[in-house]
């Protein structure tokens, strides 16, 4: 039986144990991560936490809705048993009716067929299986990626694993962040605390690149759990575009983790240049679903659709990992 639980009714110890044991567990779904990114959030829970589905929620103009928080690419159903489209559908049907609008991203394990009750869109992420030796993985790199790595080495760019989250966040804000109005000061602050919380739990690794003159030029924050490393966030200076620092950063991470049971998830992007950058390391497209349910009254429903279409046309898509590559 699937139950709807408000935040204060959730047994967080059982919740996190479910995520630990889930066949598709990922750090996004841990209670501490949700508490930092999606306050408040409720949940759907099957039996005694055999499978769960987090529901980040908000209320505006008296309307309760479910949304996708920043710094979380995928949510959906997380299960300790084999998942199927039928299981996903059971959870979707269990979302309470008082949530009048849902814009929510499922995970790559959640299968679902579109129906008259909800609309599905395909989102793309890029994943690289690093089980092979480094030299084998490198042979899959694009010519442009290899060229940028060679350029970085020639210009004396060097990598360190001891960078600070603030350095990466601040350089993003001063450069690419100036062109994106999606993030507030509080969002950046959340990202900083998320990173330190992940470092404390041994789930985060940071790569920073410095020029030959010892100037910071780029950095990446990787989150890791369940045999997957996620490229969560990055920042780069204009100099990094000239010296190939970003390519060298990713290559350094791949070199270190080659021949391990680890998948590097680049998180994907709708921005062509970023997608090309991710593909340049031999990563493969992986589809996950974006689900929209509109239960709003007839007079309001078309207004919401128009608003969302306008956002797509005139605003840069909300970046899960906004980086200047």
C-alpha positions as CSV (number, residue, x, y, z in Angstrom):
1,X,0.0,0.0,0.0
2,X,1.3,3.5,-0.9
3,X,0.7,6.1,1.8
4,X,1.1,9.9,1.5
5,X,3.1,11.3,4.4
6,X,3.7,14.9,5.3
7,X,7.2,15.9,6.2
8,X,6.7,15.6,9.9
9,X,5.3,12.0,9.5
10,X,8.3,10.6,7.7
11,X,10.7,8.2,9.5
12,X,14.0,9.6,8.2
13,X,16.0,6.7,9.4
14,X,13.9,4.3,7.4
15,X,13.8,6.7,4.5
16,X,17.6,6.9,4.2
17,X,17.9,3.1,4.7
18,X,15.6,2.7,1.7
19,X,17.7,5.0,-0.4
20,X,20.8,3.1,0.7
21,X,19.4,-0.2,-0.4
22,X,17.4,1.0,-3.5
23,X,18.3,-0.5,-6.8
24,X,18.4,3.1,-8.2
25,X,19.5,5.0,-5.1
26,X,21.2,8.3,-5.5
27,X,22.3,11.1,-3.2
28,X,19.6,13.5,-4.5
29,X,17.0,11.4,-2.5
30,X,18.7,11.3,0.9
31,X,16.7,13.1,3.5
32,X,19.5,15.5,4.4
33,X,20.0,16.5,0.8
34,X,16.2,17.1,0.3
35,X,16.1,19.1,3.6
36,X,18.7,21.4,2.2
37,X,17.3,21.8,-1.3
38,X,13.6,21.2,-1.1
39,X,12.2,22.5,2.2
40,X,9.5,21.5,2.7
41,X,9.0,18.1,1.1
42,X,6.5,15.4,1.6
43,X,6.5,11.8,0.4
44,X,4.8,8.7,-0.9
45,X,5.9,5.6,0.9
46,X,5.0,2.0,0.0
47,X,4.6,-0.5,2.9
48,X,7.4,-0.2,5.4
49,X,9.6,2.0,3.2
50,X,10.0,-0.6,0.6
51,X,9.8,2.1,-2.1
52,X,9.5,5.8,-1.8
53,X,8.9,9.0,-3.8
54,X,9.8,12.5,-2.5
55,X,7.5,15.3,-3.3
56,X,9.1,18.8,-3.0
57,X,6.1,21.1,-2.5
58,X,5.3,24.8,-2.5
59,X,2.2,26.9,-2.2
60,X,1.5,30.1,-4.3
61,X,-1.7,32.0,-4.6
62,X,-3.4,29.3,-2.5
63,X,-2.3,26.6,-5.0
64,X,-0.3,23.6,-3.8
65,X,2.2,22.3,-6.4
66,X,5.1,19.9,-6.7
67,X,8.3,21.2,-8.3
68,X,11.9,20.2,-9.2
69,X,14.4,22.0,-6.9
70,X,17.7,23.4,-8.0
71,X,20.7,21.0,-7.7
72,X,18.4,18.0,-8.1
73,X,18.3,16.6,-11.6
74,X,16.3,13.4,-11.0
75,X,13.8,12.3,-8.3
76,X,10.9,9.9,-8.9
77,X,10.4,6.5,-7.4
78,X,13.3,4.8,-5.5
79,X,12.8,1.1,-4.8
80,X,14.5,-1.8,-3.0
81,X,12.9,-4.2,-5.5
82,X,12.9,-4.3,-9.3
83,X,11.2,-1.4,-10.9
84,X,8.7,-1.4,-13.8
85,X,6.3,1.0,-15.5
86,X,3.5,-0.4,-13.4
87,X,5.2,0.5,-10.2
88,X,6.0,4.0,-11.3
89,X,2.4,4.4,-12.5
90,X,1.1,3.3,-9.1
91,X,3.1,6.0,-7.4
92,X,2.1,8.7,-9.9
93,X,-1.6,7.9,-9.3
94,X,-1.1,8.1,-5.6
95,X,0.0,11.8,-5.7
96,X,-2.7,13.6,-3.7
97,X,-5.3,15.6,-5.6
98,X,-4.6,18.7,-3.5
99,X,-1.4,19.2,-5.6
100,X,-3.0,21.0,-8.5
101,X,0.1,21.3,-10.6
102,X,3.2,19.0,-10.9
103,X,6.3,19.7,-12.8
104,X,8.7,16.9,-11.8
105,X,11.6,14.9,-13.2
106,X,11.7,11.1,-12.7
107,X,14.9,9.1,-12.7
108,X,16.4,7.0,-15.5
109,X,15.0,3.8,-13.9
110,X,11.4,5.1,-13.9
111,X,9.4,3.9,-16.9
112,X,6.1,5.5,-17.7
113,X,3.7,5.8,-20.7
114,X,2.0,9.1,-21.4
115,X,-1.8,9.2,-20.6
116,X,-4.5,11.8,-20.7
117,X,-3.8,12.5,-17.0
118,X,-0.2,13.6,-17.4
119,X,2.3,14.8,-20.1
120,X,5.8,13.3,-20.4
121,X,8.8,15.0,-21.9
122,X,12.2,13.5,-22.6
123,X,15.3,14.9,-20.9
124,X,18.8,13.9,-21.7
125,X,21.8,13.3,-19.4
126,X,25.2,12.0,-20.5
127,X,26.9,9.0,-18.7
128,X,30.3,7.5,-19.1
129,X,31.1,4.0,-17.7
130,X,34.6,4.1,-16.4
131,X,35.2,0.4,-16.0
132,X,37.7,0.3,-18.9
133,X,41.4,1.2,-18.6
134,X,42.2,4.9,-19.0
135,X,43.8,4.5,-22.4
136,X,40.7,2.7,-23.7
137,X,38.5,5.5,-22.4
138,X,40.7,8.2,-23.9
139,X,40.4,6.7,-27.3
140,X,36.7,7.6,-27.2
141,X,37.5,11.3,-26.7
142,X,36.6,13.7,-29.5
143,X,39.4,15.4,-31.4
144,X,38.4,18.8,-29.9
145,X,38.5,17.3,-26.4
146,X,42.0,15.9,-27.0
147,X,43.1,19.2,-28.5
148,X,41.9,21.1,-25.4
149,X,43.7,18.7,-23.1
150,X,46.9,19.1,-25.0
151,X,46.5,22.8,-24.9
152,X,46.1,22.8,-21.2
153,X,49.2,20.7,-20.6
154,X,51.2,22.9,-23.0
155,X,50.1,26.1,-21.1
156,X,51.1,24.6,-17.8
157,X,47.7,24.2,-16.3
158,X,47.8,22.1,-13.2
159,X,45.0,20.3,-11.1
160,X,44.6,20.1,-7.4
161,X,41.9,18.2,-5.3
162,X,42.0,20.7,-2.5
163,X,39.9,23.6,-3.9
164,X,37.2,25.5,-2.0
165,X,33.5,25.4,-3.0
166,X,33.4,29.2,-2.6
167,X,36.1,29.7,-5.2
168,X,34.2,27.7,-7.8
169,X,30.8,29.3,-6.9
170,X,32.2,32.8,-6.9
171,X,33.9,32.5,-10.2
172,X,30.7,31.2,-11.7
173,X,28.7,34.1,-10.3
174,X,31.2,36.6,-11.7
175,X,31.2,35.1,-15.2
176,X,28.4,32.9,-16.6
177,X,26.2,33.6,-13.6
178,X,25.8,37.2,-14.6
179,X,23.9,36.0,-17.7
180,X,21.5,33.8,-15.7
181,X,18.9,35.2,-13.4
182,X,17.6,31.9,-12.2
183,X,19.8,31.7,-9.1
184,X,19.4,33.9,-6.0
185,X,22.0,34.6,-3.3
186,X,20.2,32.0,-1.2
187,X,20.5,29.4,-4.0
188,X,24.3,29.9,-4.1
189,X,24.4,29.7,-0.3
190,X,22.5,26.4,-0.4
191,X,25.0,25.0,-2.9
192,X,27.9,26.0,-0.7
193,X,26.3,24.3,2.3
194,X,25.4,21.2,0.2
195,X,29.0,20.8,-0.9
196,X,30.4,21.1,2.7
197,X,27.7,18.6,3.9
198,X,28.8,16.2,1.1
199,X,32.5,16.7,1.9
200,X,31.7,15.9,5.6
201,X,30.0,12.6,4.5
202,X,32.8,11.7,2.1
203,X,30.5,12.0,-0.9
204,X,32.1,15.1,-2.6
205,X,35.4,15.6,-4.5
206,X,36.5,18.9,-5.8
207,X,38.8,19.5,-8.7
208,X,40.4,22.9,-9.3
209,X,42.6,24.1,-12.1
210,X,45.2,26.8,-11.9
211,X,47.2,28.5,-14.5
212,X,51.0,28.4,-14.8
213,X,51.0,31.7,-12.9
214,X,49.0,30.0,-10.0
215,X,45.7,31.8,-10.8
216,X,42.5,29.9,-10.3
217,X,40.8,29.4,-13.6
218,X,38.2,26.5,-13.2
219,X,36.7,24.0,-10.8
220,X,34.2,21.2,-10.6
221,X,32.2,19.8,-7.7
222,X,31.5,16.1,-8.1
223,X,28.9,14.3,-5.8
224,X,29.3,10.5,-5.5
225,X,27.0,7.7,-4.3
226,X,25.7,4.3,-5.4
227,X,28.6,3.8,-7.9
228,X,27.8,7.0,-9.7
229,X,29.7,10.3,-9.7
230,X,27.6,13.3,-10.7
231,X,29.1,16.5,-12.2
232,X,27.0,18.7,-10.1
233,X,28.4,22.2,-10.6
234,X,31.4,24.0,-12.1
235,X,32.7,27.5,-12.6
236,X,35.3,28.9,-15.0
237,X,37.0,32.1,-15.8
238,X,37.5,33.5,-19.3
239,X,41.1,32.3,-19.1
240,X,39.8,28.7,-18.9
241,X,38.2,29.0,-22.3
242,X,41.6,29.9,-23.7
243,X,43.7,27.3,-21.9
244,X,41.5,24.2,-22.0
245,X,41.3,23.9,-18.2
246,X,37.8,22.4,-18.1
247,X,38.8,19.5,-20.4
248,X,41.8,18.8,-18.3
249,X,39.8,18.8,-15.1
250,X,37.4,16.1,-16.4
251,X,40.2,14.1,-18.0
252,X,42.0,14.1,-14.6
253,X,38.9,12.7,-12.9
254,X,38.5,10.0,-15.5
255,X,42.1,9.1,-15.3
256,X,41.9,8.7,-11.5
257,X,38.7,6.6,-11.6
258,X,39.4,4.5,-14.7
259,X,39.0,0.7,-14.2
260,X,36.5,1.3,-11.4
261,X,32.8,0.3,-11.1
262,X,31.8,4.0,-11.4
263,X,29.7,5.9,-13.8
264,X,30.3,9.6,-14.5
265,X,27.0,11.4,-15.0
266,X,27.5,14.8,-16.6
267,X,23.8,15.7,-15.8
268,X,23.2,16.7,-19.4
269,X,22.2,20.1,-20.8
270,X,19.8,21.7,-23.3
271,X,22.6,24.1,-24.2
272,X,24.3,22.7,-27.4
273,X,27.8,23.7,-26.5
274,X,27.6,22.0,-23.1
275,X,26.1,18.9,-24.6
276,X,28.9,18.7,-27.1
277,X,31.5,19.1,-24.3
278,X,30.0,16.2,-22.4
279,X,29.8,14.0,-25.5
280,X,33.4,14.8,-26.2
281,X,34.5,12.4,-23.4
282,X,32.8,9.5,-25.0
283,X,29.7,9.7,-22.8
284,X,26.4,8.3,-24.0
285,X,22.9,9.8,-24.0
286,X,20.6,8.5,-21.3
287,X,16.9,9.5,-21.2
288,X,14.9,10.4,-18.2
289,X,11.3,11.7,-18.1
290,X,9.9,15.0,-17.1
291,X,6.3,14.7,-15.9
292,X,3.7,17.4,-15.9
293,X,0.2,17.2,-14.4
294,X,-2.1,20.1,-14.6
295,X,-5.2,19.9,-12.4
296,X,-5.8,23.6,-12.3
297,X,-9.3,25.0,-13.0
298,X,-10.0,25.5,-16.7
299,X,-9.7,29.3,-16.6
300,X,-6.2,29.1,-15.0
301,X,-4.8,26.0,-16.8
302,X,-4.0,27.7,-20.2
303,X,-2.4,30.7,-18.4
304,X,0.1,28.3,-16.8
305,X,0.9,26.7,-20.1
306,X,1.5,30.1,-21.8
307,X,3.8,31.2,-18.9
308,X,5.9,28.0,-19.2
309,X,6.2,28.4,-23.0
310,X,7.3,32.0,-22.5
311,X,10.0,30.9,-20.0
312,X,11.3,28.3,-22.5
313,X,11.4,30.9,-25.3
314,X,13.0,33.8,-23.5
315,X,14.8,32.5,-20.4
316,X,17.9,30.2,-20.3
317,X,16.7,26.9,-19.0
318,X,17.3,26.4,-15.2
319,X,20.8,24.9,-15.1
320,X,21.4,21.9,-12.8
321,X,25.1,22.4,-13.4
322,X,25.6,25.8,-14.9
323,X,29.1,25.9,-16.1
324,X,31.2,27.9,-18.5
325,X,33.0,25.2,-20.5
